[in-house]
Amino acid sequence: MGRLDGKVAAITGGASGIGEATARLFVEEGARVAIADMDAARGHMVADELKTAGGEAIFVEAHMEREVDASNFIRRTVAQYGRLDILVNNAGMRLYQTVVEASEESWDAILGVNLKGYAFCAKAAIPEMRKTGGGSIVNVASQRAFMAGGNMVQYDSTKAAVTGLTRGMALDHAMQGIRVNAVCPGPIFTRFHARRAAAAGKTAEEFLDEFGRDTMLKRPGTPREVANCILFLASDESAFVTATCLLVDGGQSAM
């Protein structure tokens, strides 16, 4: 038996990185999944691969900063599967600017995706979870909620706000059987970092030699390792865990 047998999960940013790894793991554990992403080509590819492997999956193209898109994603999930048990808020964006360099437009963009999008999805998901007696929401925040990244003031601020959103929603909806937690990844090597390596004229191996070197474990994490933590928080194994922010950073933030 899988740890998510009979569960329905909606995952934003599910076309790549941590979101894709989470979708694949959830299907392995028996869940039916819906993934949302703005990358339609890759999103359809991931959903098709999950179905080819014997899972149940749908893809919905969505820009999570738009409430209408977030609501439509949840509506499509419930229309397909009849219920919603798990929401993983993962879609996000990064900007590399100081507060002096940041524009009003860039603040609106990153707040829309990294914070408002999480709230919009939760707003649509919570009433559906209530219908079946509860559920689990897992927000993907970041180690940067607690540590400054350098030239990342907008990203750091939005991820800190996600931890506050997590605790506030957990308190507001605990009596409805809805648990809300966050994972806070540190250096995780994804396709995003592979592109950064290429832009810097480095091979993935060269980038990996440097990336994550200052964690206690002397390496970066993988999307699958974060997905394993999301699985724990989404499953009934964490039934007495809510309002927590789980650092998944190889011990870096403790150094």
N, C-alpha and C positions, 0 to 999 in steps of 0.2 A: 504493500500500500504506500501511496505517496503521501507526503505531509500536507498536500493541498488538494486531496481528492474531493471532488464536488464543489470546489471553490471557483469563483469567477474573479479575475483580476484585471484591472485597467492600469496600464503602464504608460506614462508619458515619456517622450524622448526615447521610445523603444526601438528605434531603427539602428542604433549603434551604441558602443560603449557600455556603460553600466546598465542602461535600460535594456539593450539587446541581451546582455548576459542574464539579466533578471528574467526576461521573457522566456528565454530558453530553459533556464533552471526551473521556473514555475511550471512550464509544460511537462518537464521531466518528472515533477512532483505531483502531477495529476490535475493541475489547474487548466481551465479554459481561459484564454487571455485575449485582451484587446490591446493593441498598441497604437499610440498616436505619435506623429512626428510631422515636421514640415518637409522632410525629405521623402517624397512619395515613392520614388523609384526604389530606394533602399528599404523603405517600410514595407512595401508590397513583397519585396524579395524575402525579407525576414519572415513575414507571415506565411508566405508560400513554403519556405523551408520548414517551418514548424509543422505545417499541415502534411507535408511530404513525409516527415518523421513520425506521423501518426497522432499529432496533437490537434487541438482545436484553437484556431487563432484567426483574428480579423485585424485589418489595418484601417485606420481612419486618419486622413490627412488633416492636420490641425495646426494652427498657430496659437499656442496656449495663452498668449497675452490678450487674446480676444475672448471675452466671456461667452459669446455665442458659439465659438469653436469648442471651448471647454465643455459647455453644456451639451453640445451635439455629440461630443465624444462619449460622454457618460450615457446619453440617451441611446446612442447606437449600440453601446455595450449591453445595456439592459434589454434592448429590443432583440439582440442576437441570442442572448443567453438566459434572459428571464430574471436575472438578479445581479447584485454586485456585492462582493464580500471584501475585496482588497483594492485599495488605490495606492499606487506608487507614483508620487510626484517626483519626476526626475528631470524633465526637460529644463535646460538652462543655457545661459550664454555667459561668456567672459568678455570683459573689456579691460585693456591695459592702459590706464590713465590715472593721473593724480587728480585730486579734487579741483585743482586749478585748471587742468586741461579739460575736464569733463564738461560737456554741454548739457543744456536742458533736454535736448533730444536724446542724448545717450542715456541720461538718467531715466527718462521715460521708458526707453527701450528695455533696459536691463531690469528695472523694477517690474515692468509688465510681464516679462518671461519668468524671472527668478522668484518673484513674490506673488504678484497678483494672479499669475497663472495657477499657482498652487492653491490659492484661496478660491479661485473660480471653480477648479475641479472639485475641491472639497465641498463647496457649496452645492454642487450638483450631485455629488456622490452620497453625502450624508443622509438625505431623505431616502435614498434607495437602500442604504444599509439599515436604516431604522425598520424598514418593512420586514426584514428577515431577522431582526433581533440583535443586529450589531455588525461590526466589521473591524477592519484594521487599515489604518492609513500610515504609510511610511513616506516621509519626506526626505529627499536626498539634499542635505545641506553640505557642509564642507568643514574640514579642519580650519579653514580660513574664517570661520565664524568666531574662532578663539585666538587666532594668530594672524598678524598682519602679513600680507604677501608681498608688498612692495609694488607700487604702481598698479594696485588692484583695489583701490578704495571702494569702487562701486560694487565689485564682486564680493569683497569682504563684507560690506554693509548688508547686501541682500541676503547673504548666507547667514549672517548673524540674525537677521530678521526672520529667516525661516525657523531658527531654533525657538524664537519667541512665539511665532505662529503655532509651532508644534505644541508647546506647553499650554498655550491659551486654548487651542482646540481640544486638547486632551482633557482639560478641566471642564470645558463647556459640554462635552458630549460623553463623558465617562458613564453617566447614569443611563445612557441610551445603548450601552454595550459596545461603544466604539472606542477603540484604543488608537492613540496617535503617537508615533515615535519618529525619530530621525536618525539617519546614519550620517556621519561626518567623515567622508573619505579624505585621506591625505594624498600623497603622490601615487596616482594610479595610471599606469601606462595604457592609453587607448589610441584609437585611430587619430584623434585630435593631436596627441603628442607625436605620433608618427609623422603627421604633416608638419608640425613644428620642427622636428628633426630635419626633414627634407628642406624646409625653408632656411635652416641654419647651415645647410651643406653637410649635414652629418648623417651617417647611417643610423638605423634603429639601434644597432648594437652599441655604437658610440654614444648615442643619447642615453641609452639604458645604463651605461657605465657611470654616468654622472647623475642621472635622475633617481632620486630616492636614496642616494648615498648617505645622506645625513639622517636617515631613520635609524632606530635601534637595530633593525633587521638588515640594514645596509642594502636595501633593494626597494624598488617600487612595488606596489600591489598590482593585482590584476582585476579587471572587471568582475570576474567570477568570484573572487574573494569578497568583494563588496556585495555581490548578489547573494552569497551565502548568508551574510548578516541581515540583508533585507528579508530573505526567506524566514529566518528565525523570528524577526519582528512581525512578519505578516502571518505566521502560522500560530496555531493554538499552543505551541510549545512556549510561547511568551505571554501566556494568558494573564499573568500578573505584572506585566511590564507595560507602562504607559508614561508618556511625558518625558521619556529618556532621550538623550542625544548620544548615540554610540559612536565613539571615535574609532575609525578604521584607518589608521595612519602609521602602522608599524612602530608605534611608540614615539613618533617624532615630536608630538606636541608636549611630551613630558620631559624633553631634554632641554 
